[in-house]
Structures are given as C-alpha cells and as structure tokens.
C-alpha cells in the first residue's frame, strides 16, 4: 500500500513537472513569437491596470490642458510603406504623362506670352488646391482619430463634420468623388493607350512599310495583352521600379525632343510667333489641356497615405519639389515647342519630329515605353476605389479571383474606349475640362470653405472670396472647355 501511495506521489510529481515544462515551452514560444512579430500584440493591451493608469494620466493631462494631439502617421501600420523618394517619383510620373506633349499645341492656341503666364498660374493653382485637399485630410484624420483617409473619405468626413446644413450631403459627396475618380482615370488610360498605339504605329510604319495597312486597333490590342498581366500588380510600392524606368525613358525622349526643337528654332525670329492670340476657342482649350497635363488629383491621397512620416507638404516637401519641377518643364517645352514650329505645331509635339532619323524614332519609342508604364500607375486609382466598395460583398475565398477579374475588365474597358475614340487632342481637352477641373480644383476649394466655415474665413472673409474665385474658374473651364472640346471632335478646325 505504501509502495502504491509512493507511486501515485511520483506520478503526480511527474505530471506537475511536465505541466511546468509545458507552460515554459508555451511561454518561450509566445516570447519568441512576440520578438519575431513585435506588432502582433502587446501584453499591456490586456492589462486593466495599465488601461486605468493610462486613463488616469489622460484625465490629468486634460485637466491641465496638455492633451496630446493625435498624429495619424504614428498609427499607420502599412505592409508596403512609401519613402520620400518613392512618393516623389510616383508624383512626378503621375503628372508627366501624355499631356505634356500636348502643351506646345496649347501654346499655339493662345500664343507664347499667354502660355507662359497661364502655365505658371495654373500650376500654382493646382499646387494650392492639392495643398487644400491634403491639409483637410490631415485635419480630419486628427479630428476623427483615424490614420488615413482617401480623397472620397476626406470629402465625406468634411461634410459630415461640417455645418448642419451640409451634413446630409456627406454620402452623396463621397459617391460623387468616387465615380468621378473612376471615370477620370479610366478615360485617362484610354488616352494613354491611343498615344502608345500611335507611337508604335509610326515606328512600325517607318521600318516596315508593308505594315502600314494595319489599323490602330491592332496596336491597341497588342499592348492590351501585357497590360492584362502587369495591371495585376496591387501594392503601390511595387510600381516604383516601373515608374523609375518610365521616368528614365521620359528623360531620354525629352532630351531628343528638345534637341530637335532647339535645332528647328535656330532660324526662327520672335516676330514670326504670336505672343498673344485673340482666339475664342484658344483659352478654354489651353486651360483644359494644361489642367489635364498637370493634375494628378486622384493619386495624391494614395501617395500621401502610403507615407509613414510627414513630408508630403511643407518646404521642402514631396508636393512642392514635384510641382516646381513640373511647372518649369511644362513652361519650357510649351514655349520652345511652339516657338520652333509655330502654327504647324501638332497635337503631340513628337509628331513634328522627322520620321527618317533614328534619334526621332528613339524618342518615339521612349515616350511610348514611358506612357505604357504610366498606364499601370493611373490604373491603380480606379481599381483601389472599385475594390474597396466591392470587397465587402464578396466571400473571402473568392476575393482574389474577383479582384483579378475586375482588373481584367478595367483594362479591357480602357482599351475599348481607346478603340472607339481615336481623337487624342480633343479627348485630352474634354477629360481635363470635365473631370480634372471639377475634382482637382472645384472640390478642394469647396472642402476648404466648409472645413473653415465655423473657424472663421479670415479678415474680410478673404478665404471665402478666394475659394469662390477658384470655383468660378473651375466652372468656366468645365463649361467652355467641355463645349469647345465636343465641337473639336465634331469639327476639327484646329487640325492641319
């Protein structure tokens, strides 16, 4: 009996030791897991004493008026954060698209003097409205204590937390912005596809005369095949290498283009070019084209939200560095392009380059490559918006295939529009007038007015007056630019 009792004691002791060993193993594993993934959990999150202490400290700070302001950057836990350089490259690439090649044609509509002044003013206006939007987004992030807000979410939050009279419009404002962004960037990708197809056709026709009978649709379908695969790339950070290649190709193309423009401008006198033109259709066409070329409003908030450190605004900041470079480049290429070719300036300045020299063909190839890769960056915006609204309605096991299908449909739609609408210059003007002037100029000014309504609109209400003038300019660009763009599609009076 004593032996049996002793055996039970030994067995109990062994089980106790095993239990302690198991607890130790689990504890070690948990410690290792925590070290490997330090952001997975924190034991303080489950400690009521810690929470009570934090609450007590917070109340003490509140009583002393020392409340810590919510910093959205400290709460952004991103799988693929963007660096300052990455965001700058993306913003440059977003604004350096096909529009820049149409700027000399826009100068042809108003003259080089009006063009230079107008480019600087429109560039400053676009920079200002982007600043208004990002500032509003950061303020609403702090006020609502969320780490990031998209363009549409920012507008909705401003309406929802604004004066009583506008709160009922919050949902409508979000839907309006989302639909506008989707259409803007899908149609912009259509413009890009037409441009790439045109450049490819010019190159192939030169080196293979037998292929001149092939229509534009063959080149559009040819580029659609790789885009169906490349547009499946989802994280914005993974698009940085493509943007780098695109920027490098763009630099080469611009260098060659500037060479030809300066060469052709050597024997041109200033008296042969108009500084100011009194053309009724000229100003709306110029404004809408330059706005289309410079504005990248839909990519602004995704880029800002992809940064985990402040640096998008301010001086030096991503926005001001990028826009200063863009304004300088646009003014230069617009002036030199029009000065070199005058009233013979084409809708795309590349078309004015000779077709029988290898350097000009290199420029065409580099531009086509650059715009081709830009397609993916522009495509990111409508897909993010669409997926955000569709995702909750799709079962988890089907979400991957669903997103693949949505992206395939998006590419096919953009290429389909490109096949249906071959008029490049008129389409650029129309998209700039209708979409970019509304989303990039009118909406930020309206949002800034609402968010500052209760805080005060400055001495003599100068903020209100300033924003009203911005909205009037936007409406002018929308109505006049849209009207004359449609006329140009029906009656291409500006084309040689």
VENDANOR-V646827 format. One line per field, one symbol per residue. ss: DSSP state (2 for helix, 1 for strand, 0 for the rest). psi: psi as a letter, one per 30 degrees, with the letter a starting at -180 (. if undefined). Layout:
ss->???
psi->???
This chain:
ss->0222222222222222222222222222222222220000002222022222222222222222000000022220000001022222222222200022222222222202222222222222222222222222222222220000002222222222000222222222222222222222222222222222222222222220222220022222222222222200000222222222222222222222222222222000022200000002222222222222220022222222201000000000022222222222222222222222222200002222000002222222222222222222222222222222222220022222222222222222222222220002222222222222222222222222222000000022222222222222222222222222222222000000
psi->eeeeeeeeeeeeeeeeeeeeeeeeeeeeeeeeeeeeifgelkfffgjeeeeeeeeeeeeeeeffghkkkkjfefgjjkeilkleeeeeeeeeeefiafefffeeeeefffleeeeeeeeeeeeeeeeeeeeeeeeeeeeeeeefhkflkleeeeeeeeeegaleffefgeeeeeeeeeeeeeeefeeeeeeeeeeeeeeeeeeeeefiffgffklefeeeeefeeeeeeegfkekeeffeeeeeeeeeeeeeeeeeeeeeeeeffegkleffkkekkikefeeeeeeeeeeeeekheffeeeeeffkgkkgelljkleeeeeeeeeeeeeeeeeeeeeeefbfgklekfeffllfgkeeeeeeeeeeeeeeeffeeeefeeeeeeeeefeefgklefgeeeeeeeeeeeeeeeeeeeeefjfjeeeeeeeeeeeeeeeefeeeeeeeeeefgeffkglkgheeeeeeeeeeeeeeeeeeeeeefeeeeeeiiffk.
